[in-house]
């Protein structure tokens, strides 16, 4: 069962040890999904914030 994140800082912290980040772009929302060894974390945000976060993460980014 995935866990939803609501804090950008926590998202950045988890992205340090994530395997990859999947990006799903909808009309008004962008879903960022961090896959770790055991848990899938999801984070919903607006497109501008998503671009800023994706520039700063170190894991592989996969566009869906």
mmCIF file as Biopython writes it, N, C-alpha, C and O atoms, coordinates in Angstrom:
data_model
#
loop_
_atom_site.group_PDB
_atom_site.id
_atom_site.type_symbol
_atom_site.label_atom_id
_atom_site.label_alt_id
_atom_site.label_comp_id
_atom_site.label_asym_id
_atom_site.label_entity_id
_atom_site.label_seq_id
_atom_site.pdbx_PDB_ins_code
_atom_site.Cartn_x
_atom_site.Cartn_y
_atom_site.Cartn_z
_atom_site.occupancy
_atom_site.B_iso_or_equiv
_atom_site.auth_seq_id
_atom_site.auth_asym_id
_atom_site.pdbx_PDB_model_num
ATOM 1   N N  . UNK A ? 1  ? 0.839  -1.171 0.000   1.0 0.0 1  A 1 
ATOM 2   C CA . UNK A ? 1  ? 0.000  0.000  0.000   1.0 0.0 1  A 1 
ATOM 3   C C  . UNK A ? 1  ? 0.894  1.247  0.000   1.0 0.0 1  A 1 
ATOM 4   O O  . UNK A ? 1  ? 1.760  1.383  0.863   1.0 0.0 1  A 1 
ATOM 5   N N  . UNK A ? 2  ? 0.692  2.146  -0.947  1.0 0.0 2  A 1 
ATOM 6   C CA . UNK A ? 2  ? 1.530  3.351  -0.991  1.0 0.0 2  A 1 
ATOM 7   C C  . UNK A ? 2  ? 1.215  4.308  0.156   1.0 0.0 2  A 1 
ATOM 8   O O  . UNK A ? 2  ? 0.111  4.315  0.701   1.0 0.0 2  A 1 
ATOM 9   N N  . UNK A ? 3  ? 2.202  5.105  0.502   1.0 0.0 3  A 1 
ATOM 10  C CA . UNK A ? 3  ? 2.025  6.122  1.530   1.0 0.0 3  A 1 
ATOM 11  C C  . UNK A ? 3  ? 2.106  7.488  0.878   1.0 0.0 3  A 1 
ATOM 12  O O  . UNK A ? 3  ? 2.992  7.744  0.063   1.0 0.0 3  A 1 
ATOM 13  N N  . UNK A ? 4  ? 1.174  8.370  1.239   1.0 0.0 4  A 1 
ATOM 14  C CA . UNK A ? 4  ? 1.160  9.711  0.657   1.0 0.0 4  A 1 
ATOM 15  C C  . UNK A ? 4  ? 1.944  10.672 1.532   1.0 0.0 4  A 1 
ATOM 16  O O  . UNK A ? 4  ? 1.796  10.686 2.754   1.0 0.0 4  A 1 
ATOM 17  N N  . UNK A ? 5  ? 2.779  11.476 0.889   1.0 0.0 5  A 1 
ATOM 18  C CA . UNK A ? 5  ? 3.551  12.505 1.577   1.0 0.0 5  A 1 
ATOM 19  C C  . UNK A ? 5  ? 2.870  13.844 1.370   1.0 0.0 5  A 1 
ATOM 20  O O  . UNK A ? 5  ? 2.270  14.089 0.324   1.0 0.0 5  A 1 
ATOM 21  N N  . UNK A ? 6  ? 2.964  14.717 2.377   1.0 0.0 6  A 1 
ATOM 22  C CA . UNK A ? 6  ? 2.371  16.043 2.283   1.0 0.0 6  A 1 
ATOM 23  C C  . UNK A ? 6  ? 3.405  17.145 2.471   1.0 0.0 6  A 1 
ATOM 24  O O  . UNK A ? 6  ? 3.067  18.326 2.384   1.0 0.0 6  A 1 
ATOM 25  N N  . UNK A ? 7  ? 4.654  16.783 2.726   1.0 0.0 7  A 1 
ATOM 26  C CA . UNK A ? 7  ? 5.710  17.745 3.019   1.0 0.0 7  A 1 
ATOM 27  C C  . UNK A ? 7  ? 6.825  17.638 1.984   1.0 0.0 7  A 1 
ATOM 28  O O  . UNK A ? 7  ? 7.339  16.548 1.732   1.0 0.0 7  A 1 
ATOM 29  N N  . UNK A ? 8  ? 7.205  18.781 1.379   1.0 0.0 8  A 1 
ATOM 30  C CA . UNK A ? 8  ? 8.275  18.784 0.375   1.0 0.0 8  A 1 
ATOM 31  C C  . UNK A ? 8  ? 9.608  18.351 0.969   1.0 0.0 8  A 1 
ATOM 32  O O  . UNK A ? 8  ? 10.380 17.646 0.320   1.0 0.0 8  A 1 
ATOM 33  N N  . UNK A ? 9  ? 9.878  18.767 2.193   1.0 0.0 9  A 1 
ATOM 34  C CA . UNK A ? 9  ? 11.137 18.401 2.846   1.0 0.0 9  A 1 
ATOM 35  C C  . UNK A ? 9  ? 11.267 16.907 3.031   1.0 0.0 9  A 1 
ATOM 36  O O  . UNK A ? 9  ? 12.337 16.340 2.812   1.0 0.0 9  A 1 
ATOM 37  N N  . UNK A ? 10 ? 10.183 16.266 3.435   1.0 0.0 10 A 1 
ATOM 38  C CA . UNK A ? 10 ? 10.190 14.814 3.610   1.0 0.0 10 A 1 
ATOM 39  C C  . UNK A ? 10 ? 10.369 14.115 2.258   1.0 0.0 10 A 1 
ATOM 40  O O  . UNK A ? 10 ? 11.053 13.096 2.165   1.0 0.0 10 A 1 
ATOM 41  N N  . UNK A ? 11 ? 9.748  14.671 1.212   1.0 0.0 11 A 1 
ATOM 42  C CA . UNK A ? 11 ? 9.910  14.120 -0.135  1.0 0.0 11 A 1 
ATOM 43  C C  . UNK A ? 11 ? 11.372 14.163 -0.567  1.0 0.0 11 A 1 
ATOM 44  O O  . UNK A ? 11 ? 11.888 13.185 -1.107  1.0 0.0 11 A 1 
ATOM 45  N N  . UNK A ? 12 ? 12.037 15.283 -0.335  1.0 0.0 12 A 1 
ATOM 46  C CA . UNK A ? 12 ? 13.442 15.426 -0.706  1.0 0.0 12 A 1 
ATOM 47  C C  . UNK A ? 12 ? 14.324 14.474 0.104   1.0 0.0 12 A 1 
ATOM 48  O O  . UNK A ? 12 ? 15.286 13.913 -0.420  1.0 0.0 12 A 1 
ATOM 49  N N  . UNK A ? 13 ? 13.993 14.299 1.366   1.0 0.0 13 A 1 
ATOM 50  C CA . UNK A ? 13 ? 14.758 13.402 2.235   1.0 0.0 13 A 1 
ATOM 51  C C  . UNK A ? 13 ? 14.657 11.952 1.755   1.0 0.0 13 A 1 
ATOM 52  O O  . UNK A ? 13 ? 15.661 11.242 1.707   1.0 0.0 13 A 1 
ATOM 53  N N  . UNK A ? 14 ? 13.464 11.521 1.405   1.0 0.0 14 A 1 
ATOM 54  C CA . UNK A ? 14 ? 13.262 10.146 0.942   1.0 0.0 14 A 1 
ATOM 55  C C  . UNK A ? 14 ? 13.882 9.942  -0.438  1.0 0.0 14 A 1 
ATOM 56  O O  . UNK A ? 14 ? 14.335 8.841  -0.752  1.0 0.0 14 A 1 
ATOM 57  N N  . UNK A ? 15 ? 13.910 10.987 -1.267  1.0 0.0 15 A 1 
ATOM 58  C CA . UNK A ? 15 ? 14.471 10.844 -2.612  1.0 0.0 15 A 1 
ATOM 59  C C  . UNK A ? 15 ? 15.968 10.548 -2.592  1.0 0.0 15 A 1 
ATOM 60  O O  . UNK A ? 15 ? 16.515 10.069 -3.585  1.0 0.0 15 A 1 
ATOM 61  N N  . UNK A ? 16 ? 16.635 10.826 -1.478  1.0 0.0 16 A 1 
ATOM 62  C CA . UNK A ? 16 ? 18.070 10.540 -1.375  1.0 0.0 16 A 1 
ATOM 63  C C  . UNK A ? 16 ? 18.364 9.041  -1.469  1.0 0.0 16 A 1 
ATOM 64  O O  . UNK A ? 16 ? 19.396 8.645  -2.011  1.0 0.0 16 A 1 
ATOM 65  N N  . UNK A ? 17 ? 17.462 8.206  -0.945  1.0 0.0 17 A 1 
ATOM 66  C CA . UNK A ? 17 ? 17.708 6.764  -0.975  1.0 0.0 17 A 1 
ATOM 67  C C  . UNK A ? 17 ? 16.668 6.005  -1.810  1.0 0.0 17 A 1 
ATOM 68  O O  . UNK A ? 17 ? 16.559 4.784  -1.697  1.0 0.0 17 A 1 
ATOM 69  N N  . UNK A ? 18 ? 15.913 6.711  -2.635  1.0 0.0 18 A 1 
ATOM 70  C CA . UNK A ? 18 ? 14.929 6.061  -3.501  1.0 0.0 18 A 1 
ATOM 71  C C  . UNK A ? 18 ? 15.611 5.435  -4.711  1.0 0.0 18 A 1 
ATOM 72  O O  . UNK A ? 18 ? 16.668 5.894  -5.147  1.0 0.0 18 A 1 
ATOM 73  N N  . UNK A ? 19 ? 15.005 4.397  -5.242  1.0 0.0 19 A 1 
ATOM 74  C CA . UNK A ? 19 ? 15.529 3.714  -6.422  1.0 0.0 19 A 1 
ATOM 75  C C  . UNK A ? 19 ? 15.252 4.549  -7.673  1.0 0.0 19 A 1 
ATOM 76  O O  . UNK A ? 19 ? 16.147 4.775  -8.487  1.0 0.0 19 A 1 
ATOM 77  N N  . UNK A ? 20 ? 13.998 5.006  -7.817  1.0 0.0 20 A 1 
ATOM 78  C CA . UNK A ? 20 ? 13.644 5.882  -8.926  1.0 0.0 20 A 1 
ATOM 79  C C  . UNK A ? 20 ? 12.405 6.698  -8.566  1.0 0.0 20 A 1 
ATOM 80  O O  . UNK A ? 20 ? 11.720 6.421  -7.582  1.0 0.0 20 A 1 
ATOM 81  N N  . UNK A ? 21 ? 12.138 7.706  -9.387  1.0 0.0 21 A 1 
ATOM 82  C CA . UNK A ? 21 ? 10.972 8.571  -9.209  1.0 0.0 21 A 1 
ATOM 83  C C  . UNK A ? 21 ? 10.163 8.535  -10.494 1.0 0.0 21 A 1 
ATOM 84  O O  . UNK A ? 21 ? 10.678 8.849  -11.567 1.0 0.0 21 A 1 
ATOM 85  N N  . UNK A ? 22 ? 8.905  8.154  -10.386 1.0 0.0 22 A 1 
ATOM 86  C CA . UNK A ? 22 ? 8.016  8.150  -11.551 1.0 0.0 22 A 1 
ATOM 87  C C  . UNK A ? 22 ? 7.172  9.413  -11.519 1.0 0.0 22 A 1 
ATOM 88  O O  . UNK A ? 22 ? 6.700  9.832  -10.462 1.0 0.0 22 A 1 
ATOM 89  N N  . UNK A ? 23 ? 6.988  10.009 -12.679 1.0 0.0 23 A 1 
ATOM 90  C CA . UNK A ? 23 ? 6.248  11.270 -12.790 1.0 0.0 23 A 1 
ATOM 91  C C  . UNK A ? 23 ? 5.022  11.037 -13.652 1.0 0.0 23 A 1 
ATOM 92  O O  . UNK A ? 23 ? 5.129  10.584 -14.791 1.0 0.0 23 A 1 
ATOM 93  N N  . UNK A ? 24 ? 3.849  11.350 -13.101 1.0 0.0 24 A 1 
ATOM 94  C CA . UNK A ? 24 ? 2.598  11.233 -13.850 1.0 0.0 24 A 1 
ATOM 95  C C  . UNK A ? 24 ? 1.966  12.617 -13.895 1.0 0.0 24 A 1 
ATOM 96  O O  . UNK A ? 24 ? 1.569  13.158 -12.863 1.0 0.0 24 A 1 
ATOM 97  N N  . UNK A ? 25 ? 1.873  13.187 -15.092 1.0 0.0 25 A 1 
ATOM 98  C CA . UNK A ? 25 ? 1.343  14.538 -15.265 1.0 0.0 25 A 1 
ATOM 99  C C  . UNK A ? 25 ? -0.128 14.464 -15.661 1.0 0.0 25 A 1 
ATOM 100 O O  . UNK A ? 25 ? -0.480 13.879 -16.685 1.0 0.0 25 A 1 
ATOM 101 N N  . UNK A ? 26 ? -0.975 15.063 -14.837 1.0 0.0 26 A 1 
ATOM 102 C CA . UNK A ? 26 ? -2.397 15.174 -15.137 1.0 0.0 26 A 1 
ATOM 103 C C  . UNK A ? 26 ? -2.675 16.619 -15.544 1.0 0.0 26 A 1 
ATOM 104 O O  . UNK A ? 26 ? -1.731 17.386 -15.733 1.0 0.0 26 A 1 
ATOM 105 N N  . UNK A ? 27 ? -3.921 17.005 -15.681 1.0 0.0 27 A 1 
ATOM 106 C CA . UNK A ? 27 ? -4.231 18.365 -16.152 1.0 0.0 27 A 1 
ATOM 107 C C  . UNK A ? 27 ? -3.778 19.445 -15.184 1.0 0.0 27 A 1 
ATOM 108 O O  . UNK A ? 27 ? -3.117 20.397 -15.598 1.0 0.0 27 A 1 
ATOM 109 N N  . UNK A ? 28 ? -4.114 19.324 -13.917 1.0 0.0 28 A 1 
ATOM 110 C CA . UNK A ? 28 ? -3.777 20.376 -12.953 1.0 0.0 28 A 1 
ATOM 111 C C  . UNK A ? 28 ? -2.838 19.905 -11.859 1.0 0.0 28 A 1 
ATOM 112 O O  . UNK A ? 28 ? -2.354 20.719 -11.072 1.0 0.0 28 A 1 
ATOM 113 N N  . UNK A ? 29 ? -2.573 18.614 -11.794 1.0 0.0 29 A 1 
ATOM 114 C CA . UNK A ? 29 ? -1.769 18.038 -10.714 1.0 0.0 29 A 1 
ATOM 115 C C  . UNK A ? 29 ? -0.671 17.162 -11.310 1.0 0.0 29 A 1 
ATOM 116 O O  . UNK A ? 29 ? -0.853 16.539 -12.357 1.0 0.0 29 A 1 
ATOM 117 N N  . UNK A ? 30 ? 0.460  17.126 -10.631 1.0 0.0 30 A 1 
ATOM 118 C CA . UNK A ? 30 ? 1.541  16.214 -10.995 1.0 0.0 30 A 1 
ATOM 119 C C  . UNK A ? 30 ? 1.737  15.259 -9.830  1.0 0.0 30 A 1 
ATOM 120 O O  . UNK A ? 30 ? 1.893  15.686 -8.686  1.0 0.0 30 A 1 
ATOM 121 N N  . UNK A ? 31 ? 1.728  13.957 -10.126 1.0 0.0 31 A 1 
ATOM 122 C CA . UNK A ? 31 ? 1.961  12.949 -9.098  1.0 0.0 31 A 1 
ATOM 123 C C  . UNK A ? 31 ? 3.405  12.479 -9.209  1.0 0.0 31 A 1 
ATOM 124 O O  . UNK A ? 31 ? 3.848  12.042 -10.271 1.0 0.0 31 A 1 
ATOM 125 N N  . UNK A ? 32 ? 4.124  12.572 -8.111  1.0 0.0 32 A 1 
ATOM 126 C CA . UNK A ? 32 ? 5.496  12.093 -8.041  1.0 0.0 32 A 1 
ATOM 127 C C  . UNK A ? 32 ? 5.502  10.850 -7.167  1.0 0.0 32 A 1 
ATOM 128 O O  . UNK A ? 32 ? 5.007  10.876 -6.040  1.0 0.0 32 A 1 
ATOM 129 N N  . UNK A ? 33 ? 6.054  9.775  -7.678  1.0 0.0 33 A 1 
ATOM 130 C CA . UNK A ? 33 ? 6.048  8.506  -6.950  1.0 0.0 33 A 1 
ATOM 131 C C  . UNK A ? 33 ? 7.480  8.053  -6.732  1.0 0.0 33 A 1 
ATOM 132 O O  . UNK A ? 33 ? 8.210  7.795  -7.689  1.0 0.0 33 A 1 
ATOM 133 N N  . UNK A ? 34 ? 7.877  7.959  -5.484  1.0 0.0 34 A 1 
ATOM 134 C CA . UNK A ? 34 ? 9.218  7.512  -5.125  1.0 0.0 34 A 1 
ATOM 135 C C  . UNK A ? 34 ? 9.174  6.043  -4.747  1.0 0.0 34 A 1 
ATOM 136 O O  . UNK A ? 34 ? 8.433  5.656  -3.844  1.0 0.0 34 A 1 
ATOM 137 N N  . UNK A ? 35 ? 9.955  5.228  -5.426  1.0 0.0 35 A 1 
ATOM 138 C CA . UNK A ? 35 ? 10.022 3.803  -5.118  1.0 0.0 35 A 1 
ATOM 139 C C  . UNK A ? 35 ? 11.283 3.559  -4.291  1.0 0.0 35 A 1 
ATOM 140 O O  . UNK A ? 35 ? 12.402 3.791  -4.749  1.0 0.0 35 A 1 
ATOM 141 N N  . UNK A ? 36 ? 11.075 3.085  -3.067  1.0 0.0 36 A 1 
ATOM 142 C CA . UNK A ? 36 ? 12.194 2.660  -2.228  1.0 0.0 36 A 1 
ATOM 143 C C  . UNK A ? 36 ? 12.196 1.133  -2.216  1.0 0.0 36 A 1 
ATOM 144 O O  . UNK A ? 36 ? 11.410 0.495  -2.917  1.0 0.0 36 A 1 
ATOM 145 N N  . UNK A ? 37 ? 13.073 0.567  -1.427  1.0 0.0 37 A 1 
ATOM 146 C CA . UNK A ? 37 ? 13.195 -0.885 -1.398  1.0 0.0 37 A 1 
ATOM 147 C C  . UNK A ? 37 ? 11.905 -1.554 -0.924  1.0 0.0 37 A 1 
ATOM 148 O O  . UNK A ? 37 ? 11.539 -2.616 -1.427  1.0 0.0 37 A 1 
ATOM 149 N N  . UNK A ? 38 ? 11.216 -0.945 0.036   1.0 0.0 38 A 1 
ATOM 150 C CA . UNK A ? 38 ? 10.031 -1.577 0.614   1.0 0.0 38 A 1 
ATOM 151 C C  . UNK A ? 38 ? 8.724  -0.842 0.338   1.0 0.0 38 A 1 
ATOM 152 O O  . UNK A ? 38 ? 7.675  -1.480 0.251   1.0 0.0 38 A 1 
ATOM 153 N N  . UNK A ? 39 ? 8.760  0.481  0.197   1.0 0.0 39 A 1 
ATOM 154 C CA . UNK A ? 39 ? 7.532  1.275  0.176   1.0 0.0 39 A 1 
ATOM 155 C C  . UNK A ? 39 ? 7.506  2.196  -1.040  1.0 0.0 39 A 1 
ATOM 156 O O  . UNK A ? 39 ? 8.543  2.701  -1.470  1.0 0.0 39 A 1 
ATOM 157 N N  . UNK A ? 40 ? 6.306  2.411  -1.590  1.0 0.0 40 A 1 
ATOM 158 C CA . UNK A ? 40 ? 6.079  3.400  -2.633  1.0 0.0 40 A 1 
ATOM 159 C C  . UNK A ? 40 ? 5.479  4.632  -1.972  1.0 0.0 40 A 1 
ATOM 160 O O  . UNK A ? 40 ? 4.451  4.539  -1.302  1.0 0.0 40 A 1 
ATOM 161 N N  . UNK A ? 41 ? 6.119  5.791  -2.159  1.0 0.0 41 A 1 
ATOM 162 C CA . UNK A ? 41 ? 5.640  7.057  -1.608  1.0 0.0 41 A 1 
ATOM 163 C C  . UNK A ? 41 ? 5.089  7.900  -2.741  1.0 0.0 41 A 1 
ATOM 164 O O  . UNK A ? 41 ? 5.693  7.967  -3.811  1.0 0.0 41 A 1 
ATOM 165 N N  . UNK A ? 42 ? 3.941  8.549  -2.523  1.0 0.0 42 A 1 
ATOM 166 C CA . UNK A ? 42 ? 3.367  9.425  -3.529  1.0 0.0 42 A 1 
ATOM 167 C C  . UNK A ? 42 ? 3.299  10.846 -2.982  1.0 0.0 42 A 1 
ATOM 168 O O  . UNK A ? 42 ? 3.114  11.063 -1.785  1.0 0.0 42 A 1 
ATOM 169 N N  . UNK A ? 43 ? 3.452  11.807 -3.887  1.0 0.0 43 A 1 
ATOM 170 C CA . UNK A ? 43 ? 3.397  13.214 -3.528  1.0 0.0 43 A 1 
ATOM 171 C C  . UNK A ? 43 ? 2.689  13.953 -4.654  1.0 0.0 43 A 1 
ATOM 172 O O  . UNK A ? 43 ? 3.141  13.901 -5.798  1.0 0.0 43 A 1 
ATOM 173 N N  . UNK A ? 44 ? 1.585  14.642 -4.355  1.0 0.0 44 A 1 
ATOM 174 C CA . UNK A ? 44 ? 0.827  15.392 -5.352  1.0 0.0 44 A 1 
ATOM 175 C C  . UNK A ? 44 ? 1.167  16.870 -5.213  1.0 0.0 44 A 1 
ATOM 176 O O  . UNK A ? 44 ? 1.217  17.403 -4.104  1.0 0.0 44 A 1 
ATOM 177 N N  . UNK A ? 45 ? 1.401  17.526 -6.346  1.0 0.0 45 A 1 
ATOM 178 C CA . UNK A ? 45 ? 1.760  18.934 -6.314  1.0 0.0 45 A 1 
ATOM 179 C C  . UNK A ? 45 ? 1.383  19.598 -7.632  1.0 0.0 45 A 1 
ATOM 180 O O  . UNK A ? 45 ? 0.937  18.932 -8.566  1.0 0.0 45 A 1 
ATOM 181 N N  . UNK A ? 46 ? 1.564  20.913 -7.699  1.0 0.0 46 A 1 
ATOM 182 C CA . UNK A ? 46 ? 1.290  21.643 -8.931  1.0 0.0 46 A 1 
ATOM 183 C C  . UNK A ? 46 ? 2.489  21.505 -9.876  1.0 0.0 46 A 1 
ATOM 184 O O  . UNK A ? 46 ? 3.580  21.159 -9.422  1.0 0.0 46 A 1 
ATOM 185 N N  . UNK A ? 47 ? 2.319  21.766 -11.172 1.0 0.0 47 A 1 
ATOM 186 C CA . UNK A ? 47 ? 3.409  21.560 -12.144 1.0 0.0 47 A 1 
ATOM 187 C C  . UNK A ? 47 ? 4.666  22.388 -11.870 1.0 0.0 47 A 1 
ATOM 188 O O  . UNK A ? 47 ? 5.770  21.889 -12.090 1.0 0.0 47 A 1 
ATOM 189 N N  . UNK A ? 48 ? 4.546  23.618 -11.404 1.0 0.0 48 A 1 
ATOM 190 C CA . UNK A ? 48 ? 5.724  24.452 -11.161 1.0 0.0 48 A 1 
ATOM 191 C C  . UNK A ? 48 ? 6.572  23.896 -10.022 1.0 0.0 48 A 1 
ATOM 192 O O  . UNK A ? 48 ? 7.796  23.841 -10.135 1.0 0.0 48 A 1 
ATOM 193 N N  . UNK A ? 49 ? 5.945  23.490 -8.943  1.0 0.0 49 A 1 
ATOM 194 C CA . UNK A ? 49 ? 6.669  22.911 -7.811  1.0 0.0 49 A 1 
ATOM 195 C C  . UNK A ? 49 ? 7.289  21.574 -8.199  1.0 0.0 49 A 1 
ATOM 196 O O  . UNK A ? 49 ? 8.392  21.247 -7.760  1.0 0.0 49 A 1 
ATOM 197 N N  . UNK A ? 50 ? 6.579  20.799 -9.026  1.0 0.0 50 A 1 
ATOM 198 C CA . UNK A ? 50 ? 7.104  19.505 -9.456  1.0 0.0 50 A 1 
ATOM 199 C C  . UNK A ? 50 ? 8.393  19.681 -10.261 1.0 0.0 50 A 1 
ATOM 200 O O  . UNK A ? 50 ? 9.343  18.920 -10.074 1.0 0.0 50 A 1 
ATOM 201 N N  . UNK A ? 51 ? 8.436  20.660 -11.142 1.0 0.0 51 A 1 
ATOM 202 C CA . UNK A ? 51 ? 9.655  20.902 -11.933 1.0 0.0 51 A 1 
ATOM 203 C C  . UNK A ? 51 ? 10.822 21.279 -11.028 1.0 0.0 51 A 1 
ATOM 204 O O  . UNK A ? 51 ? 11.946 20.819 -11.232 1.0 0.0 51 A 1 
ATOM 205 N N  . UNK A ? 52 ? 10.556 22.109 -10.037 1.0 0.0 52 A 1 
ATOM 206 C CA . UNK A ? 52 ? 11.608 22.520 -9.102  1.0 0.0 52 A 1 
ATOM 207 C C  . UNK A ? 52 ? 12.134 21.327 -8.313  1.0 0.0 52 A 1 
ATOM 208 O O  . UNK A ? 52 ? 13.343 21.193 -8.126  1.0 0.0 52 A 1 
ATOM 209 N N  . UNK A ? 53 ? 11.241 20.465 -7.852  1.0 0.0 53 A 1 
ATOM 210 C CA . UNK A ? 53 ? 11.648 19.284 -7.091  1.0 0.0 53 A 1 
ATOM 211 C C  . UNK A ? 53 ? 12.434 18.301 -7.959  1.0 0.0 53 A 1 
ATOM 212 O O  . UNK A ? 53 ? 13.420 17.720 -7.506  1.0 0.0 53 A 1 
ATOM 213 N N  . UNK A ? 54 ? 11.998 18.118 -9.203  1.0 0.0 54 A 1 
ATOM 214 C CA . UNK A ? 54 ? 12.660 17.157 -10.086 1.0 0.0 54 A 1 
ATOM 215 C C  . UNK A ? 54 ? 14.069 17.605 -10.456 1.0 0.0 54 A 1 
ATOM 216 O O  . UNK A ? 54 ? 14.931 16.764 -10.710 1.0 0.0 54 A 1 
ATOM 217 N N  . UNK A ? 55 ? 14.322 18.910 -10.492 1.0 0.0 55 A 1 
ATOM 218 C CA . UNK A ? 55 ? 15.673 19.397 -10.769 1.0 0.0 55 A 1 
ATOM 219 C C  . UNK A ? 55 ? 16.624 19.094 -9.626  1.0 0.0 55 A 1 
ATOM 220 O O  . UNK A ? 55 ? 17.831 18.984 -9.842  1.0 0.0 55 A 1 
ATOM 221 N N  . UNK A ? 56 ? 16.097 18.956 -8.400  1.0 0.0 56 A 1 
ATOM 222 C CA . UNK A ? 56 ? 16.946 18.817 -7.219  1.0 0.0 56 A 1 
ATOM 223 C C  . UNK A ? 56 ? 17.090 17.388 -6.692  1.0 0.0 56 A 1 
ATOM 224 O O  . UNK A ? 56 ? 17.883 17.165 -5.777  1.0 0.0 56 A 1 
ATOM 225 N N  . UNK A ? 57 ? 16.357 16.415 -7.230  1.0 0.0 57 A 1 
ATOM 226 C CA . UNK A ? 57 ? 16.481 15.060 -6.704  1.0 0.0 57 A 1 
ATOM 227 C C  . UNK A ? 57 ? 17.613 14.315 -7.410  1.0 0.0 57 A 1 
ATOM 228 O O  . UNK A ? 57 ? 17.987 14.642 -8.536  1.0 0.0 57 A 1 
ATOM 229 N N  . UNK A ? 58 ? 18.147 13.309 -6.722  1.0 0.0 58 A 1 
ATOM 230 C CA . UNK A ? 58 ? 19.304 12.588 -7.253  1.0 0.0 58 A 1 
ATOM 231 C C  . UNK A ? 58 ? 18.952 11.224 -7.843  1.0 0.0 58 A 1 
ATOM 232 O O  . UNK A ? 58 ? 19.799 10.609 -8.490  1.0 0.0 58 A 1 
ATOM 233 N N  . UNK A ? 59 ? 17.739 10.736 -7.642  1.0 0.0 59 A 1 
ATOM 234 C CA . UNK A ? 59 ? 17.387 9.417  -8.174  1.0 0.0 59 A 1 
ATOM 235 C C  . UNK A ? 59 ? 16.948 9.534  -9.646  1.0 0.0 59 A 1 
ATOM 236 O O  . UNK A ? 59 ? 16.714 10.632 -10.150 1.0 0.0 59 A 1 
ATOM 237 N N  . UNK A ? 60 ? 16.844 8.391  -10.315 1.0 0.0 60 A 1 
ATOM 238 C CA . UNK A ? 60 ? 16.433 8.356  -11.716 1.0 0.0 60 A 1 
ATOM 239 C C  . UNK A ? 60 ? 14.979 8.807  -11.847 1.0 0.0 60 A 1 
ATOM 240 O O  . UNK A ? 60 ? 14.142 8.471  -11.008 1.0 0.0 60 A 1 
ATOM 241 N N  . UNK A ? 61 ? 14.681 9.568  -12.898 1.0 0.0 61 A 1 
ATOM 242 C CA . UNK A ? 61 ? 13.328 10.073 -13.145 1.0 0.0 61 A 1 
ATOM 243 C C  . UNK A ? 61 ? 12.754 9.345  -14.357 1.0 0.0 61 A 1 
ATOM 244 O O  . UNK A ? 61 ? 13.372 9.303  -15.420 1.0 0.0 61 A 1 
ATOM 245 N N  . UNK A ? 62 ? 11.556 8.770  -14.181 1.0 0.0 62 A 1 
ATOM 246 C CA . UNK A ? 62 ? 10.871 8.055  -15.253 1.0 0.0 62 A 1 
ATOM 247 C C  . UNK A ? 62 ? 9.546  8.765  -15.519 1.0 0.0 62 A 1 
ATOM 248 O O  . UNK A ? 62 ? 8.705  8.858  -14.626 1.0 0.0 62 A 1 
ATOM 249 N N  . UNK A ? 63 ? 9.353  9.270  -16.749 1.0 0.0 63 A 1 
ATOM 250 C CA . UNK A ? 63 ? 8.101  9.933  -17.132 1.0 0.0 63 A 1 
ATOM 251 C C  . UNK A ? 63 ? 7.098  8.888  -17.576 1.0 0.0 63 A 1 
ATOM 252 O O  . UNK A ? 63 ? 7.425  8.004  -18.367 1.0 0.0 63 A 1 
ATOM 253 N N  . UNK A ? 64 ? 5.872  8.985  -17.067 1.0 0.0 64 A 1 
ATOM 254 C CA . UNK A ? 64 ? 4.807  8.053  -17.479 1.0 0.0 64 A 1 
ATOM 255 C C  . UNK A ? 64 ? 3.908  8.701  -18.504 1.0 0.0 64 A 1 
ATOM 256 O O  . UNK A ? 64 ? 2.955  8.078  -18.972 1.0 0.0 64 A 1 
#
